[in-house]
Amino acid sequence: MPTLTIDGKEITVEKGTTIIQAAEKLGIEIPRYCYHPGLSIAGNCRMCLVEIEKSPKLQISCYTQAADGMVVHTTSEKVKAVRRAILEFLLINHPVDCPVCDQAGECWLQIYYMEHGLYNSRFMENKVRKHFKATPIGPWVNLDSERCILCSRCVRFTSEITKTYELALVNRGDHSEITIFPGKELNNKYSGNVVDICPVGALTDRDFRFQCRVWYLDKQESICPGCSRGCNIEIHYNVQRAHHAGGRRVLRLKPRFNPEVNKWWICDEGRYGYKFIDDKSRIQMPYLQEGEVLVETDWKVVLDKVASTLRSILTTYGTESIGVIASPQLTNEDLYLIRKLFVEDLRLPHVDFKVPVKEKGYEDDFLIKADKNPNTRGAEELGLGAKEGSLNVENMLEAAIAGRLKALYVFGHDLTNFFGEEKIKDIASRLELLVFQGSNLNPTGQYAHVILPSATYAEKDGTFTNFEGRVQRIYKAVEPLGESLPDWEIIVKLARFMGFSYPYQSAREIFKEIATVIPAFNGLSYKVIGNQGAKLATA
Amino acid sequence: MAELVLTKNFGVPDFHTIEGYIRCGGYEGLKKTLEEFTPDQVIEEVKKSNLRGLGGAGFSTGMKWSFVPKDSSKPKYLVINADEGEPGTFKDRYLLEKAPHMLIEGAVIAAYAVGIHTAYVYIRGEYVKPARILQNAIEEAYAHGFLGKNILGKGFDLDMIIHRGAGAYICGEETGLLESLEGKKGWPRLKPPFPAIVGLFKCPTVVNNVETLSQLPHIMKNGAAWFANICQGAPKCGGTRIFSVSGHVNRPGIYELPLTVTLREIIYDHAGGIPGGKKLKAVIPGGSSAPVLTADEIDVKMDFDSLMAAKTMGGSGGVIVMDEDTCMVKALYVLAKFYAHESCGQCTPCREGTGWIAKILYRLVHGDGRPGDPDTLKSVADNIAGNTICPFGDGAAWPVQSFVKKFRSEFEYHAKERKCDVLKT
């Protein structure tokens, strides 16, 4: 355990710790381009050079390991001078086209120039021309090699993380250039990550390019709902300039570091799976079927309709006549209230959440899981799966066709996907009540008698439980669209119409109750979960 | 005339064949080594001889070998650096063509000392003829039991394989060479670890220059003391080295001399002085990367330490002579173009700086100078030197720093008057 001094502050670190890591522990950020904690050490940018006493040359802090008694200076005149020099070298052949560059505002050339550069330009020569200007190199990524500083992070990502080897550095000297292997495209399951790790505007996101200046973006921490891994993300949304990007609010997702779940990365499917949030298919008002058509109405009307119909069915046919299909897309808080209303208070036996899928989802040994739901584990822990003696989803539909089931309450699912449109249409016509509660209209919703508009994960607080039992928080980034509400809030309102008084004002209050009522959640709270998640007591 | 060691038999027409080589006393050093020395004793002998690396760095050869771990469970490799690319240097080419068996013999001695059983010769791609001659020699050596299994019946094995480079100066840098030999782009590695610990295929590796290894048969045959004594007056040096002399001299060529010879002696006594009785203006004493010396500085001895004291270096022993009619701006431009072309592009200062320097010099040479150019040249070179992954950056910066410093007025004239005062153009 060597003890060293950095800028006058002493610290003891694990053997093998590099100076840049030791400095980070002291809250000292040494500027860097090529260094990335998730990749091998390249040592090529030379931005992190620091002065070490008794060492004749400056040393790169990303590679040099801490040694006992080492005295390091990160802000000496020598170090400041070399940082200016490196920035000047990096910028002489750079087009400095910030006004038209999508990276502007989050570009490390800009940031470090303002922090460490501020020299007067003295480069009077012609800049080197390179081959790739605004060139798509895959479905999601654009390359501009004149903006590239050749840090090789993207090359190392494709060779070390995805092991797909699409990118390479070719040519020599100042003609060096990132390129894609002939006949290949950057089209692996994780290609978007190269945009995140590119410190400059060389690799930009084709999906996000020119949609919005990054300084209009606000950020909210969240969890990707794309599969049961539960990758930690940030939702980047624009509400400051509502006219940009065709009015879309959520403009991109970025991975958020969590060493236990996804490290620095997310998959492309998750990254670009946010479009439904501001999609035209969003249900912005409650709807009631009148004759053959769905008619916009208000909450009071639909809640009254659902509550009174359920009551009369219960009175006439009993609890066996109502089926509830909850969703593993919902939060633990949503699901807990579904359980409370339908299972505990109404004592309905036929509750399930597992809708069969046509084919098994793609899965790999890195991040992507076959189960494309973020909260299957949560739904299981909350006891929302079909039990022995009760009907599962498939049997509920059979019961509906046979006339034994009079009402079906569907949360978000599109049942036509697996069961076919004809069957669902038939079922809808046989049922006395088909409720669809969801955020986006799908074919199942179109056959519903009542539609209750719910908020997406980006519009509410709550928690998901990932496949390994890690409970992680999501936060509201933007307001629920139109009249939509978080699912748990809809249930609170519906319960009131049915004569139950639920006291919950927030997802946090619901979670508090979950933690006391459901043994697996014992000991957890929003505070304990924090922004990195916490495992179930049983996990 | 001083004693010749390496080039003594260069005049023997069939010296490059095994018959010619043996007739002149070849492979006797190896025989003696295998019969009379343990591997550790060979290392001690070479340390005592003061043999220093003749590729450019001048590091003690015996010391370099002793860094190789003795108890490694991995195989160890000998890599022979025959990627002679330093401008002004052409000694290894002659050694490969005239005395390939001397290199093979030296390589077997080095391999025996360090416990190595595989040697790779990384030979400059342009050296087609030397590679062919060496390949023939290797085949002869196998046939005569100097390579392969159970060499000379003493139970020691060594295989030798030639690998031809593809024309990159940077592959002469030892870790760039190793990367290239492994089939990768010739990008120098971060150090430490040094090749002695983690080298070829992540195994302990000795990288030695052709000339260095070619000295070994003579050291083992005649003894360390004999070799050290050749360099009287330079306590930390031993033996001779081959100076490649080019430029404005009457007799350019290779000259094998003790390291204690002075630069003046090389130019005037051995290479016949400057043609047309012109005055000397400048000399680069150790290959293009070495800082330039003025005509007043040529009484320096050519051993590594004396040259370092004179703020230049022994380097590869390439002596480039420039007479009074040489435009130093143009001469530097020629070098700068080379470094800009050969920079591997891996690390920022060298990649961007070498190109920048070449562009400024192009302007100065072509009548488009600007008043600030000499200062910018110096500053850019200062910002490269010491800040790069490998010594290439220093090698590219040193000529610029020394030319601008020592011939400042010529650069100023180009910058301000936008023409040349020397060439009158």
Chai-1 contact restraints between the chains, C-beta under 6 A:
chainA,res_idxA,chainB,res_idxB,connection_type,confidence,min_distance_angstrom,max_distance_angstrom,comment,restraint_id
A,G43,B,L190,contact,1.0,0.0,6.0,A-B,restraint_1
A,N44,B,Q346,contact,1.0,0.0,6.0,A-B,restraint_2
A,N44,B,C347,contact,1.0,0.0,6.0,A-B,restraint_3
A,C45,B,T348,contact,1.0,0.0,6.0,A-B,restraint_4
A,R46,B,C347,contact,1.0,0.0,6.0,A-B,restraint_5
A,R46,B,T348,contact,1.0,0.0,6.0,A-B,restraint_6
A,R46,B,P349,contact,1.0,0.0,6.0,A-B,restraint_7
A,R46,B,N387,contact,1.0,0.0,6.0,A-B,restraint_8
A,K57,B,G386,contact,1.0,0.0,6.0,A-B,restraint_9
A,Y63,B,L190,contact,1.0,0.0,6.0,A-B,restraint_10
A,A85,B,N383,contact,1.0,0.0,6.0,A-B,restraint_11
A,I86,B,T348,contact,1.0,0.0,6.0,A-B,restraint_12
A,F89,B,T348,contact,1.0,0.0,6.0,A-B,restraint_13
A,F89,B,P349,contact,1.0,0.0,6.0,A-B,restraint_14
A,F89,B,E352,contact,1.0,0.0,6.0,A-B,restraint_15
A,F89,B,G353,contact,1.0,0.0,6.0,A-B,restraint_16
A,L90,B,T348,contact,1.0,0.0,6.0,A-B,restraint_17
A,I92,B,E352,contact,1.0,0.0,6.0,A-B,restraint_18
A,I92,B,W356,contact,1.0,0.0,6.0,A-B,restraint_19
A,E125,B,K359,contact,1.0,0.0,6.0,A-B,restraint_20
A,R172,B,C344,contact,1.0,0.0,6.0,A-B,restraint_21
A,R172,B,G345,contact,1.0,0.0,6.0,A-B,restraint_22
A,G173,B,A340,contact,1.0,0.0,6.0,A-B,restraint_23
A,G173,B,S343,contact,1.0,0.0,6.0,A-B,restraint_24
A,G173,B,G345,contact,1.0,0.0,6.0,A-B,restraint_25
A,G173,B,R351,contact,1.0,0.0,6.0,A-B,restraint_26
A,G173,B,G355,contact,1.0,0.0,6.0,A-B,restraint_27
A,D174,B,R351,contact,1.0,0.0,6.0,A-B,restraint_28
A,D174,B,E352,contact,1.0,0.0,6.0,A-B,restraint_29
A,D174,B,G355,contact,1.0,0.0,6.0,A-B,restraint_30
A,S176,B,G345,contact,1.0,0.0,6.0,A-B,restraint_31
